[in-house]
Amino acid sequence: MELKGLHHVSIFTENARNNFDFYTKVLGLRLVKKTVNQDDPYTYHLYYADEIGNPGTTVTFFEVPDMVKNRLGRNQISALGLRVPNDEALQFWKNRLDEFQVFHSPIETRFNRNTLRLKDPDGLLIFLVSDEKNEGVQGGNPWNESPVPTEYAITGLGPVRISVFKKERTAQMLTKILGFKKVGDYQDAQNTVTVFQTGEGGTGAEVHLEERSDLQENNLGAGGIHHVAFRVADDSEMMEWVEKISDANYPNSGFVDRYYFHSLYFRESNGILIELATDGPGFRTNFELEHGTFVELPPKLEARRDEILEHLSPLDTDL
């Protein structure tokens, strides 16, 4: 068994309206699903991705109104990477972020790639990463009606950064359990960051792991990353993963039907929440229907539609 790369990353936001405006109107991603948190259906769950939500392109947000801001701490997924086609695209993004008055770093080099660092409205740390030298997992297909020209558009998820108190146990989980390979190290802000890849490798299949013994215990809040998900080919392989994770004595969810994909959740020894998720069935989005104020519900929640909508604040997501 071999994981194929990143599947999605899920994050907390305090305000769905501000979140939607930033990720669609500034970053140019497409809202491919406006639904609810299946474990807490009185709150929104928003999915942004490429034109149809291909695996490896999706960033999801759980809205928790009035949630306190995230405080970076030890044992946390601390940064999100988003891929752009090349170095020229980073120059475009530098200018675009200036236009929208989004604070950002200069273009910097990390692991022999050019990157641009910024934060979203909740304070989530994001790295835009150039795919100029990428030879691994291919990106997605940008939406051609995005406000961002397709030649510069975000094409999917890039590396996620994990910051832990002691990195040996997380490194062992990545290599011995999930089958990642260590491919190198680099220095960033006086810290050594170790890079692990899975599948075909490259920017869409990486975890960047750093040891941060200087940080206090984390206080996960708005702008904090709840979990990272990695791609599993199909249900048959997922059942093998369920057995493998259980045999390794990690407490886990077992097989979970998320309607859009099938999942397995577990926490590794440092407390990082990991999800494995199948590539299918996919979002099956009817874009003619699912726009404006419409909220799509999975079949198991459809009978509760009126009750659920009473608890959601209106969110018009027409661009």
Order of alpha helices (4+ residues) and beta strands (2+ residues): beta-alpha-beta-beta-beta-beta-alpha-beta-beta-beta-beta-alpha-beta-beta-beta-beta-alpha-beta-beta-beta-alpha-alpha
